[in-house]
Amino acid sequence: MSEQYRFLRYYIPGFLFLTYFFGLVTVNIDRSIFELFRVLRLDPTSLVAVAFTSSPAIGYLIYQFYDWSLYNRIAKSKERKALILIDKWATEEKFPKGERWEVKRKELVDFALYSSLEESDFTISDKISETIRGFWSHVNARLVSSIFVPIASGVFFAICWILNIILVLNLPFKFDLPKTVVLIILVIILSAFITYPAKRTIREAFALEEFVIRVRKQVIRNYMKLETESKASSKI
């Protein structure tokens, strides 16, 4: 995984999560917390630095929820013409779809997009493959950061609040509704700005994928034909 990909996928969501979480803490905690830090000889700056250092791990955990709940729905979108073409060619080649067809279909798309097989008419360059990966990286980062990160930060803050009550930690939480509402509105506005370009990027990714799939049509169909013949001969 490239550094740019890791940065988009894990660092940014993790960083935003901590920013939102500390924002909630800041507006809903009494300033006497600093006296507690002094008594316990804790350096708030060091605690924040340690927390932000862990942002990739936090981003990774948040991304898993996105991958499980939303990514596959986008990847199977009806607007993704590459999948429609794969379905059409599979029917024409009488390719056995079976129970794992959705997984197999994605493998065929990835094979066409990222394999380095030489063809007489067209060879997929690294730049095209990286461009498509870049599209998906930006889409994933935007959706994770605008949807799952705000929810996760709010849930984590609520958990900390509940634990403070249950375990009688006596942390000076003091809910400030006006400031919290203002913070939530700011987060919603920021999330809207982050999310808005994602739809355009998804369509660009779908369009480029469709172009590559069409160009590599014969390779995909030959693969389907060979596997169909192989399975047929194994039954004899």
ABEGO torsion letter per residue (X at the ends): XBAAAAAAAAAAAAAAAAAAAAAAAAAABBAAAAAAAAAAGBBAAAAAAAAAAAAAAAAAAAAAAAAAAAAAAAAABAABAAAAAAAAAAAAAGBBAEAAAAAAAAAAAAAAAABABBBAABBBBAAAAAAAAAAAAAAAAAAAAAAAAAAAAAAAAAAAAAAAAAAGAGBBBBBBAAAAAAAAAAAAAAAAAAAAAAAAAAAAAAAAAAAAAAAAAAAAAAAAAAAAAAAAAAAX
